[in-house]
């Protein structure tokens, strides 16, 4: 497979459109897309490799599961790098 270049089209998940759309590569790091621009809504964001970010519902489930698990003796919380229960999802600021 040829190397990715600036301006190439890649499929990625757009958080504004909430679906998999065509994106243009606008930044590369070590030959891999780092930042992309949606060709539908023109939103720029990090390259997600076609994966949707975890929903708020999934984050709450993981936090609740880890809270219950931490009360049990000898148990450790699950280490899931995709879901960080302490980190709040980025959202829009309300005025």
Phi and psi in radians as a Rosetta constraint file:
Dihedral C 1 N 2 CA 2 C 2 CIRCULARHARMONIC -1.197 0.35
Dihedral N 2 CA 2 C 2 N 3 CIRCULARHARMONIC 2.718 0.35
Dihedral C 2 N 3 CA 3 C 3 CIRCULARHARMONIC -1.180 0.35
Dihedral N 3 CA 3 C 3 N 4 CIRCULARHARMONIC 2.595 0.35
Dihedral C 3 N 4 CA 4 C 4 CIRCULARHARMONIC -1.327 0.35
Dihedral N 4 CA 4 C 4 N 5 CIRCULARHARMONIC 2.436 0.35
Dihedral C 4 N 5 CA 5 C 5 CIRCULARHARMONIC -2.142 0.35
Dihedral N 5 CA 5 C 5 N 6 CIRCULARHARMONIC 2.852 0.35
Dihedral C 5 N 6 CA 6 C 6 CIRCULARHARMONIC -1.042 0.35
Dihedral N 6 CA 6 C 6 N 7 CIRCULARHARMONIC 2.387 0.35
Dihedral C 6 N 7 CA 7 C 7 CIRCULARHARMONIC 1.556 0.35
Dihedral N 7 CA 7 C 7 N 8 CIRCULARHARMONIC -0.190 0.35
Dihedral C 7 N 8 CA 8 C 8 CIRCULARHARMONIC -1.133 0.35
Dihedral N 8 CA 8 C 8 N 9 CIRCULARHARMONIC 2.707 0.35
Dihedral C 8 N 9 CA 9 C 9 CIRCULARHARMONIC -1.634 0.35
Dihedral N 9 CA 9 C 9 N 10 CIRCULARHARMONIC 2.331 0.35
Dihedral C 9 N 10 CA 10 C 10 CIRCULARHARMONIC -2.345 0.35
Dihedral N 10 CA 10 C 10 N 11 CIRCULARHARMONIC 2.663 0.35
Dihedral C 10 N 11 CA 11 C 11 CIRCULARHARMONIC -1.557 0.35
Dihedral N 11 CA 11 C 11 N 12 CIRCULARHARMONIC 2.306 0.35
Dihedral C 11 N 12 CA 12 C 12 CIRCULARHARMONIC -2.655 0.35
Dihedral N 12 CA 12 C 12 N 13 CIRCULARHARMONIC 2.819 0.35
Dihedral C 12 N 13 CA 13 C 13 CIRCULARHARMONIC -1.448 0.35
Dihedral N 13 CA 13 C 13 N 14 CIRCULARHARMONIC 2.180 0.35
Dihedral C 13 N 14 CA 14 C 14 CIRCULARHARMONIC -1.681 0.35
Dihedral N 14 CA 14 C 14 N 15 CIRCULARHARMONIC 2.181 0.35
Dihedral C 14 N 15 CA 15 C 15 CIRCULARHARMONIC -1.313 0.35
Dihedral N 15 CA 15 C 15 N 16 CIRCULARHARMONIC -0.345 0.35
Dihedral C 15 N 16 CA 16 C 16 CIRCULARHARMONIC -1.419 0.35
Dihedral N 16 CA 16 C 16 N 17 CIRCULARHARMONIC -0.811 0.35
Dihedral C 16 N 17 CA 17 C 17 CIRCULARHARMONIC -1.359 0.35
Dihedral N 17 CA 17 C 17 N 18 CIRCULARHARMONIC -0.363 0.35
Dihedral C 17 N 18 CA 18 C 18 CIRCULARHARMONIC 1.026 0.35
Dihedral N 18 CA 18 C 18 N 19 CIRCULARHARMONIC 0.733 0.35
Dihedral C 18 N 19 CA 19 C 19 CIRCULARHARMONIC -2.808 0.35
Dihedral N 19 CA 19 C 19 N 20 CIRCULARHARMONIC 2.960 0.35
Dihedral C 19 N 20 CA 20 C 20 CIRCULARHARMONIC -1.400 0.35
Dihedral N 20 CA 20 C 20 N 21 CIRCULARHARMONIC 2.093 0.35
Dihedral C 20 N 21 CA 21 C 21 CIRCULARHARMONIC -2.346 0.35
Dihedral N 21 CA 21 C 21 N 22 CIRCULARHARMONIC 2.991 0.35
Dihedral C 21 N 22 CA 22 C 22 CIRCULARHARMONIC -1.290 0.35
Dihedral N 22 CA 22 C 22 N 23 CIRCULARHARMONIC 2.440 0.35
Dihedral C 22 N 23 CA 23 C 23 CIRCULARHARMONIC -2.297 0.35
Dihedral N 23 CA 23 C 23 N 24 CIRCULARHARMONIC 2.660 0.35
Dihedral C 23 N 24 CA 24 C 24 CIRCULARHARMONIC -1.785 0.35
Dihedral N 24 CA 24 C 24 N 25 CIRCULARHARMONIC 2.375 0.35
Dihedral C 24 N 25 CA 25 C 25 CIRCULARHARMONIC -1.318 0.35
Dihedral N 25 CA 25 C 25 N 26 CIRCULARHARMONIC 2.180 0.35
Dihedral C 25 N 26 CA 26 C 26 CIRCULARHARMONIC -2.041 0.35
Dihedral N 26 CA 26 C 26 N 27 CIRCULARHARMONIC -0.120 0.35
Dihedral C 26 N 27 CA 27 C 27 CIRCULARHARMONIC -2.683 0.35
Dihedral N 27 CA 27 C 27 N 28 CIRCULARHARMONIC 2.443 0.35
Dihedral C 27 N 28 CA 28 C 28 CIRCULARHARMONIC -2.151 0.35
Dihedral N 28 CA 28 C 28 N 29 CIRCULARHARMONIC 2.510 0.35
Dihedral C 28 N 29 CA 29 C 29 CIRCULARHARMONIC -2.335 0.35
Dihedral N 29 CA 29 C 29 N 30 CIRCULARHARMONIC 2.069 0.35
Dihedral C 29 N 30 CA 30 C 30 CIRCULARHARMONIC 0.962 0.35
Dihedral N 30 CA 30 C 30 N 31 CIRCULARHARMONIC 0.661 0.35
Dihedral C 30 N 31 CA 31 C 31 CIRCULARHARMONIC 1.397 0.35
Dihedral N 31 CA 31 C 31 N 32 CIRCULARHARMONIC -0.028 0.35
Dihedral C 31 N 32 CA 32 C 32 CIRCULARHARMONIC -1.882 0.35
Dihedral N 32 CA 32 C 32 N 33 CIRCULARHARMONIC 2.509 0.35
Dihedral C 32 N 33 CA 33 C 33 CIRCULARHARMONIC -1.056 0.35
Dihedral N 33 CA 33 C 33 N 34 CIRCULARHARMONIC 2.320 0.35
Dihedral C 33 N 34 CA 34 C 34 CIRCULARHARMONIC -1.915 0.35
Dihedral N 34 CA 34 C 34 N 35 CIRCULARHARMONIC -0.679 0.35
Dihedral C 34 N 35 CA 35 C 35 CIRCULARHARMONIC -2.339 0.35
Dihedral N 35 CA 35 C 35 N 36 CIRCULARHARMONIC 2.399 0.35
Dihedral C 35 N 36 CA 36 C 36 CIRCULARHARMONIC -2.315 0.35
Dihedral N 36 CA 36 C 36 N 37 CIRCULARHARMONIC 2.783 0.35
Dihedral C 36 N 37 CA 37 C 37 CIRCULARHARMONIC -2.133 0.35
Dihedral N 37 CA 37 C 37 N 38 CIRCULARHARMONIC 2.227 0.35
Dihedral C 37 N 38 CA 38 C 38 CIRCULARHARMONIC -1.144 0.35
Dihedral N 38 CA 38 C 38 N 39 CIRCULARHARMONIC 2.342 0.35
Dihedral C 38 N 39 CA 39 C 39 CIRCULARHARMONIC -1.509 0.35
Dihedral N 39 CA 39 C 39 N 40 CIRCULARHARMONIC -0.034 0.35
Dihedral C 39 N 40 CA 40 C 40 CIRCULARHARMONIC -1.692 0.35
Dihedral N 40 CA 40 C 40 N 41 CIRCULARHARMONIC -0.901 0.35
Dihedral C 40 N 41 CA 41 C 41 CIRCULARHARMONIC -1.950 0.35
Dihedral N 41 CA 41 C 41 N 42 CIRCULARHARMONIC -0.073 0.35
Dihedral C 41 N 42 CA 42 C 42 CIRCULARHARMONIC 1.151 0.35
Dihedral N 42 CA 42 C 42 N 43 CIRCULARHARMONIC 0.392 0.35
Dihedral C 42 N 43 CA 43 C 43 CIRCULARHARMONIC -1.368 0.35
Dihedral N 43 CA 43 C 43 N 44 CIRCULARHARMONIC 2.339 0.35
Dihedral C 43 N 44 CA 44 C 44 CIRCULARHARMONIC -1.751 0.35
Dihedral N 44 CA 44 C 44 N 45 CIRCULARHARMONIC 2.457 0.35
Dihedral C 44 N 45 CA 45 C 45 CIRCULARHARMONIC -2.902 0.35
Dihedral N 45 CA 45 C 45 N 46 CIRCULARHARMONIC 3.100 0.35
Dihedral C 45 N 46 CA 46 C 46 CIRCULARHARMONIC -1.225 0.35
Dihedral N 46 CA 46 C 46 N 47 CIRCULARHARMONIC 2.664 0.35
Dihedral C 46 N 47 CA 47 C 47 CIRCULARHARMONIC -1.281 0.35
Dihedral N 47 CA 47 C 47 N 48 CIRCULARHARMONIC 2.144 0.35
Dihedral C 47 N 48 CA 48 C 48 CIRCULARHARMONIC -1.795 0.35
Dihedral N 48 CA 48 C 48 N 49 CIRCULARHARMONIC 0.046 0.35
Dihedral C 48 N 49 CA 49 C 49 CIRCULARHARMONIC 1.022 0.35
Dihedral N 49 CA 49 C 49 N 50 CIRCULARHARMONIC 0.577 0.35
Dihedral C 49 N 50 CA 50 C 50 CIRCULARHARMONIC 1.387 0.35
Dihedral N 50 CA 50 C 50 N 51 CIRCULARHARMONIC 0.082 0.35
Dihedral C 50 N 51 CA 51 C 51 CIRCULARHARMONIC -1.739 0.35
Dihedral N 51 CA 51 C 51 N 52 CIRCULARHARMONIC 2.354 0.35
Dihedral C 51 N 52 CA 52 C 52 CIRCULARHARMONIC -1.335 0.35
Dihedral N 52 CA 52 C 52 N 53 CIRCULARHARMONIC 2.501 0.35
Dihedral C 52 N 53 CA 53 C 53 CIRCULARHARMONIC -1.185 0.35
Dihedral N 53 CA 53 C 53 N 54 CIRCULARHARMONIC 2.731 0.35
Dihedral C 53 N 54 CA 54 C 54 CIRCULARHARMONIC -1.115 0.35
Dihedral N 54 CA 54 C 54 N 55 CIRCULARHARMONIC 2.500 0.35
Dihedral C 54 N 55 CA 55 C 55 CIRCULARHARMONIC -1.353 0.35
Dihedral N 55 CA 55 C 55 N 56 CIRCULARHARMONIC 2.884 0.35
Dihedral C 55 N 56 CA 56 C 56 CIRCULARHARMONIC -1.086 0.35
Dihedral N 56 CA 56 C 56 N 57 CIRCULARHARMONIC -0.597 0.35
Dihedral C 56 N 57 CA 57 C 57 CIRCULARHARMONIC -1.122 0.35
Dihedral N 57 CA 57 C 57 N 58 CIRCULARHARMONIC -0.742 0.35
Dihedral C 57 N 58 CA 58 C 58 CIRCULARHARMONIC -1.126 0.35
Dihedral N 58 CA 58 C 58 N 59 CIRCULARHARMONIC -0.684 0.35
Dihedral C 58 N 59 CA 59 C 59 CIRCULARHARMONIC -1.122 0.35
Dihedral N 59 CA 59 C 59 N 60 CIRCULARHARMONIC -0.704 0.35
Dihedral C 59 N 60 CA 60 C 60 CIRCULARHARMONIC -1.157 0.35
Dihedral N 60 CA 60 C 60 N 61 CIRCULARHARMONIC -0.706 0.35
Dihedral C 60 N 61 CA 61 C 61 CIRCULARHARMONIC -1.073 0.35
Dihedral N 61 CA 61 C 61 N 62 CIRCULARHARMONIC -0.762 0.35
Dihedral C 61 N 62 CA 62 C 62 CIRCULARHARMONIC -1.129 0.35
Dihedral N 62 CA 62 C 62 N 63 CIRCULARHARMONIC -0.711 0.35
Dihedral C 62 N 63 CA 63 C 63 CIRCULARHARMONIC -1.140 0.35
Dihedral N 63 CA 63 C 63 N 64 CIRCULARHARMONIC -0.753 0.35
Dihedral C 63 N 64 CA 64 C 64 CIRCULARHARMONIC -1.138 0.35
Dihedral N 64 CA 64 C 64 N 65 CIRCULARHARMONIC -0.766 0.35
Dihedral C 64 N 65 CA 65 C 65 CIRCULARHARMONIC -1.041 0.35
Dihedral N 65 CA 65 C 65 N 66 CIRCULARHARMONIC -0.806 0.35
Dihedral C 65 N 66 CA 66 C 66 CIRCULARHARMONIC -1.165 0.35
Dihedral N 66 CA 66 C 66 N 67 CIRCULARHARMONIC -0.586 0.35
Dihedral C 66 N 67 CA 67 C 67 CIRCULARHARMONIC -1.160 0.35
Dihedral N 67 CA 67 C 67 N 68 CIRCULARHARMONIC -0.753 0.35
Dihedral C 67 N 68 CA 68 C 68 CIRCULARHARMONIC -1.177 0.35
Dihedral N 68 CA 68 C 68 N 69 CIRCULARHARMONIC -0.734 0.35
Dihedral C 68 N 69 CA 69 C 69 CIRCULARHARMONIC -1.134 0.35
Dihedral N 69 CA 69 C 69 N 70 CIRCULARHARMONIC -0.583 0.35
Dihedral C 69 N 70 CA 70 C 70 CIRCULARHARMONIC -1.223 0.35
Dihedral N 70 CA 70 C 70 N 71 CIRCULARHARMONIC -0.352 0.35
Dihedral C 70 N 71 CA 71 C 71 CIRCULARHARMONIC -1.405 0.35
Dihedral N 71 CA 71 C 71 N 72 CIRCULARHARMONIC -0.250 0.35
Dihedral C 71 N 72 CA 72 C 72 CIRCULARHARMONIC -1.497 0.35
Dihedral N 72 CA 72 C 72 N 73 CIRCULARHARMONIC 2.362 0.35
Dihedral C 72 N 73 CA 73 C 73 CIRCULARHARMONIC -1.196 0.35
Dihedral N 73 CA 73 C 73 N 74 CIRCULARHARMONIC 2.349 0.35
Dihedral C 73 N 74 CA 74 C 74 CIRCULARHARMONIC 1.384 0.35
Dihedral N 74 CA 74 C 74 N 75 CIRCULARHARMONIC 0.142 0.35
Dihedral C 74 N 75 CA 75 C 75 CIRCULARHARMONIC -1.891 0.35
Dihedral N 75 CA 75 C 75 N 76 CIRCULARHARMONIC 2.563 0.35
Dihedral C 75 N 76 CA 76 C 76 CIRCULARHARMONIC -2.033 0.35
Dihedral N 76 CA 76 C 76 N 77 CIRCULARHARMONIC 2.543 0.35
Dihedral C 76 N 77 CA 77 C 77 CIRCULARHARMONIC -1.095 0.35
Dihedral N 77 CA 77 C 77 N 78 CIRCULARHARMONIC 2.575 0.35
Dihedral C 77 N 78 CA 78 C 78 CIRCULARHARMONIC -1.160 0.35
Dihedral N 78 CA 78 C 78 N 79 CIRCULARHARMONIC 2.360 0.35
Dihedral C 78 N 79 CA 79 C 79 CIRCULARHARMONIC -1.684 0.35
Dihedral N 79 CA 79 C 79 N 80 CIRCULARHARMONIC 1.617 0.35
Dihedral C 79 N 80 CA 80 C 80 CIRCULARHARMONIC -1.899 0.35
Dihedral N 80 CA 80 C 80 N 81 CIRCULARHARMONIC 1.901 0.35
Dihedral C 80 N 81 CA 81 C 81 CIRCULARHARMONIC -1.137 0.35
Dihedral N 81 CA 81 C 81 N 82 CIRCULARHARMONIC -0.410 0.35
Dihedral C 81 N 82 CA 82 C 82 CIRCULARHARMONIC -1.354 0.35
Dihedral N 82 CA 82 C 82 N 83 CIRCULARHARMONIC -0.408 0.35
Dihedral C 82 N 83 CA 83 C 83 CIRCULARHARMONIC -2.134 0.35
Dihedral N 83 CA 83 C 83 N 84 CIRCULARHARMONIC 2.003 0.35
Dihedral C 83 N 84 CA 84 C 84 CIRCULARHARMONIC -1.956 0.35
Dihedral N 84 CA 84 C 84 N 85 CIRCULARHARMONIC 1.812 0.35
Dihedral C 84 N 85 CA 85 C 85 CIRCULARHARMONIC -1.166 0.35
Dihedral N 85 CA 85 C 85 N 86 CIRCULARHARMONIC -0.380 0.35
Dihedral C 85 N 86 CA 86 C 86 CIRCULARHARMONIC -1.434 0.35
Dihedral N 86 CA 86 C 86 N 87 CIRCULARHARMONIC -0.345 0.35
Dihedral C 86 N 87 CA 87 C 87 CIRCULARHARMONIC -1.600 0.35
Dihedral N 87 CA 87 C 87 N 88 CIRCULARHARMONIC 2.204 0.35
Dihedral C 87 N 88 CA 88 C 88 CIRCULARHARMONIC -1.410 0.35
Dihedral N 88 CA 88 C 88 N 89 CIRCULARHARMONIC 2.449 0.35
Dihedral C 88 N 89 CA 89 C 89 CIRCULARHARMONIC -1.155 0.35
Dihedral N 89 CA 89 C 89 N 90 CIRCULARHARMONIC 2.511 0.35
Dihedral C 89 N 90 CA 90 C 90 CIRCULARHARMONIC -1.223 0.35
Dihedral N 90 CA 90 C 90 N 91 CIRCULARHARMONIC 2.346 0.35
Dihedral C 90 N 91 CA 91 C 91 CIRCULARHARMONIC -2.445 0.35
Dihedral N 91 CA 91 C 91 N 92 CIRCULARHARMONIC 3.135 0.35
Dihedral C 91 N 92 CA 92 C 92 CIRCULARHARMONIC -1.374 0.35
Dihedral N 92 CA 92 C 92 N 93 CIRCULARHARMONIC 2.540 0.35
Dihedral C 92 N 93 CA 93 C 93 CIRCULARHARMONIC -1.411 0.35
Dihedral N 93 CA 93 C 93 N 94 CIRCULARHARMONIC 2.401 0.35
Dihedral C 93 N 94 CA 94 C 94 CIRCULARHARMONIC -1.636 0.35
Dihedral N 94 CA 94 C 94 N 95 CIRCULARHARMONIC 2.391 0.35
